[in-house]
Amino acid sequence: MKAPSLFRDKYWLSTLIISAVVAVLIHFPEVLSLSDSLERQELFPDMQPKDVLNEILFTFISLLLLFGLNTLVFRFNSPLVRVTTPKMVLSFLLTWVVNSLFGQLFVWLHHHFDIPAIDAMMHHYLHPLRDFIIACIVTGSNYIIHLIHKQQRVMVENEELRTESVRHQYESLKNQLNPHMLFNSLNTLLSLIRESPTKAIDYTQELSRVLRYTLQDDDRRSVTLAEEMQFAEAYIYLMKMRYEDNLRFDIHIDQSMNSMLLPPMSVQLLIENAIKHNEISNRNPLTISIRTEGGMLSVSNRIQPKRLTPAGPGIGLDNLAIRYNLLWQQEIQISAENGIFSVRLPLQQPRNDYESTDN
């Protein structure tokens, strides 16, 4: 998991920004007085711009060191660490003491190495208050940043768990579909063996191609329309071998939509569903229409129900609807009007996050 490393990077970026902003604001009176010569002489006599810049720079470095010290001692940059009240009190006291020592160090450097600094009495009076404010800011910022990163980590983990759950649900649904198709195909093969052994041999060869395709593409969440139609044509061949001229197909696919995405075996499932629920005979041949229209793939047929047919669309359509919802949070459209049963599948634009080679 890359989350902890990401949180550490954000922690240091946050402390860098906070240190820069606070370093300027804590010396805002001096910065403001630079633009007013009268006020500068009254409050900060003999103060020069380089003195203010040195003060800001030293405060900035001190803040970074204080954040680093707190990180080293209390590990605020880790969302896994438990932050307690005693730990916050210790952090505040440690920051206050160390910051006071940093201030004394800067005064010592100023006097012994002639480093530019502000010597005004008002500036020295403000030091204790500034030390207290800095201790509050550093401790409070550490606590707030820690809580934010901890919450973000929880959100990332929840999203990872949700994604993993969706993946398991999706794979479970696909595993229900493949045995279902195999069972129906074997029933068809059994019928052909009894009726025509020659056709059964050809059927077995085509069935092996279909099963090889399903096994090779079992780990893909989406395929292009072109790939899906190639597989559907192989499946159509198998069905036409059994039903001959009693099963017909009217296929019109816009070639410009070949790169659009949909779940694998969607068309095969809809063809199988139409065959399962409708009478197919010399007197009532079944025509299945497959066409693209308005960014969707439509599979429809005239309703000619069998005498003994399970009620409702069945597990296949239910699974397809769930797969669409899991992958793209979209609904398939199912209608039965004017004697026509139709299923419309929204086709998805290919993107990097769900290409046809998705795992």
N, C-alpha and C positions, 0 to 999 in steps of 0.2 A: 504494500500500500504506500502511495506517495504522499498521502495526506499529512503525516507528521512533518516531513521535510518542507512541504508547502506552508504549513503553519509557522514553522521556524523562520522561513524567509519573510513572511508577512509580519512577523513579530519585529524583526530587525528593521524592516522598512518603516513600520509604525513608530518605533522608538527614534529612528533617525529624523522623521518628520516632526515628531513632538519636541525633540531636543532643539531643532532649528527654530521652531515657532516660539517655544518658551524662552530660549536664549535672547531673542529679540524683544519679546514682550516684557521680560523681567527687567530689562534696561530701557524700557520705553520712556521713562521720565528724562533720562539723559539724552536719548535720541531726539525727543521732542524739544528739549532745551537748545539743541544745536541750531535750530532755526530761529531762536530768539536770543540775541546777544545779551539783552538786559537780564532776562531770566537766568541765562547761563552764568553771568557774573554774580548774581545774587545767590543762586543755589549751588552751582558747581564752578567756582572761579578757576581760571587757568585750564579748564578742560578743553582738550583738542579732539577732533574727530577720530584720530588714531587711538586715543585713549579708550573711546567708546567701542571702537572695533575690537580692540584687544580684550576688553571686558566681555563682549558678546562671544568672541571666539573661545575664551577660556571657559565661560559658562556652558557653551555648546559642548566642548570636550568633556567638561565635568559631568554634564547630564548623560552623555554617552557612557562614560565610565560608571556612573551610578546605575544606569540600566543594566550594564554588563555585570556589575557586582551582584545586583539582585537576581539576575538570571543564573549566575554561577552558584549563588548560595541557595536561592529558593526555587529556581527552575520554573519561573513564571511562563517561559516560552513553550512549555510542554502542556498540552491540553489534558494529559493523563494525570498530572499532579493535582492533589487535593489542596485547595487553598483554605486555610482556617483563620479565625480571628487572631489567635496568638501569632501566627506566621505573618499576618499583615502588620501587627503592632511591632514585631521585631524588624520587619522590613522598613517601617517608618523610622524607628529609632536609629537603625544602622545607617539609613540614607541621610538623616539629619546630622549625625555625628561626622560621617565621612565627608559630607558636603561642607561642613564647617572647617574641617581639616584642609580641604581643597582651597577654601577661601584664604586661610592662613598661609598656605603654600604660595598662592598667587601674590600675596602681600610680601612674602619673603623674597620671591623672585623679583618683584618690582624694586625692592630696596637694594638687593645685592647685585642684580644684573641690569639695572636701569631699564627694565621692561616698561613700556608706556602703560600707564594706568591712571585711574581717577583718584586724586588725593583729597577731594572735597570732603568736609566733615559730614555733610548731608548724605553723601554716598556711603560712608562708613556706618552711619546710623541705620541705614536701610538694610545692611547686611544680615542681621539676625532675622528680620522679617522675611527677607528673600530666602534665607536658608530654610525657614519653616515652610514657606510656600513651595519651594522646590521639592522638599521632602514629601509634602502632600501630593504634589503633581506626579512625582515619580512613582510613589506607592499606589496612588489612585489609578494612574495610567496602566501600571502593571496589572492591577486587579481587573480593570475594565477590559483590557486587551485579552487577558487570560479567559475571561468569561465569554467574550465574543468568539475567540478561537475555539473554545470548548464547545460552544453552541454550533459553530460551523462544522466541527468535527462530527458532532452528533448527526447533523443534517447530511453530511457526506456518507457516513456509515449507514444511515437510514436509506439513502438513495441507492447505495450499493446493495443493501439487503433487498430493496424493492426490485432492483434490476435482476438480481439473482433469482428472486422469487418468480418474476415474470419469465425468465429464461426457463426455469424448471416447469412452470405451467405450460409454456409453449411447447417444450420438448415432450411433455406428457401428452398434450393434444396430438402432436404429430405421431407419436407412438401408437395412439389409438387409431389414426387414419391408415397407416401402412398395413397393419394386420387386417383391417377391414377390407381394403382393396385386394389383398392377397387371397382372403377367404372367398370373395366374390369371383376372382379370376380362376381359382381352382375349381369352383363349382361349374364355371363356364367350360373349363378344360375337360372336366368329367363328362359333361354333356356332349362335347365334340368327340371325345373318344368313343362314345356309344354311337354317335351319328355318322361320323366320318373320320377314321383314323388319319387319313392324309391331311385333312384340315387341322387335326389335332397336333400333328408334327409342326406344321407351319405356325400354328398358334403358340406352341411351346417356345419356338425360336423368338417370336415377337414378345412373348411374355418375359423371357429372360432379358431382353433388351430393356423392357419397361422396369423390371425389378432392379436391374443394374443401375439404371438412372436414379431410381428412388433411393437406393443404398448409397450411391456416390454423393447425392445431393442432400442427404439426410441432415447434415449439420448447417444447412443454409436457411436463413430466416426469410429471405426474399429472392426472387428470380426475375429476370426481365420477361416482358410479355413474349418476346421472340422465343426465348428458351421454353417458356411454359407452353406455347403453342406447338413447338416441335414435339414435346413430350405428349401433349394432348393428341396430336395426329397419330402417334404410335399407339396410344390407347384406343383411339377411334378405329384404327385398323383391327385391333383385337375384337372390338364390339361388332364391327361390320362382318367379320368372319362368322360370328354366331348368328346375327340377325339378318344378314345379307341385305336385300333391297327393302326390307321392312324398316330399317333404321337409316335415316337420311340426315345429312348435315348441311346447313346453309351458313358458310363462314365468310365474313367480310371484316378483315382487320386492316386498319389504317397503318401503313408501314411506318409512318412518322412517329407512331406511338410504341414501336418495338422496344425502345429502351426503358419504358415505364416499368414500374415494379409492382409485384403482387406476391402473396404467399405461394410457395411451391405446391403443386398438385391441386390448385384451386379449380382450374377448368375441368380436370379429370373428375374431381369430386362432384361438380355440378352435372357433368354428363352422367356419371354413375347414379346420381340422385334422380335425374329425369328417367333413366331406364328403369330404376327400381320402382318408381311410383306410377308409371304409365303403361298402358297396354300397348304391346308391339306385335302386330299380326299382319297377315295379308290384307285383311279387311280394314285394319286401322294402323297403317304405318306411322311411325313417329318421326317427325322432323324437328331436329334441335338446331336452333339459330344461335350462332356465336358472332358477335359484332362489337366494334368499338363505337361509342357515341358519347360526346360531351365529356371526355376525360374519364370515361368509365368503360368497363367491359361488361357487356350484357349477354347472358345466356338464358334463352327462353324456349318454351315449347307449348304446343296446344295441350290443354288438360284432357287426358283420356284415361281416367283412373282404372286401375285393375280392380277386380272384384275383391280380392284379398290383399290389401295394402295397409301397412301400419299408418295410423293417423299422424298428421303433422309432418314437418319437414325432415325430422330425423336427426340423429346425432351428428351426421356429416355437416349439415348446414349450421347446426349449433356450434360445432367446433370451429368452422370457418369464421363465423361471426366473432367468436371469442379471440381467435388468432388476429383478426383485424383490429380488435379493440386493444389487445396487448401490444401489437406492433406500432400502430399509428393512432390509436384512440379515435377510430372512425367506425361507422356502422355500414354494413352492407344493406342494400335495399331489396326486400323480398315483396313481391306483389302477385296477386292472383285475381286478375280482372278480365272481364269479357272472354272468359274461357282460355286465357293465356297465363301460364305461370312463368314469372320472370325473376331473375336474380341479377342485380347490378353490383359490380365490384368497383370501388374507387381505385383508380390506378395512381401510383405514387411517383412523383418526380425522383429520379436517382440523385442521391446525396451521399456525402462521404460517410455519414453516420449510419446509413443502412443501404449499402451497395449490395449488389447481387451476390457478392462473395462474403457477406456477413457470416460471422461465426456465432 
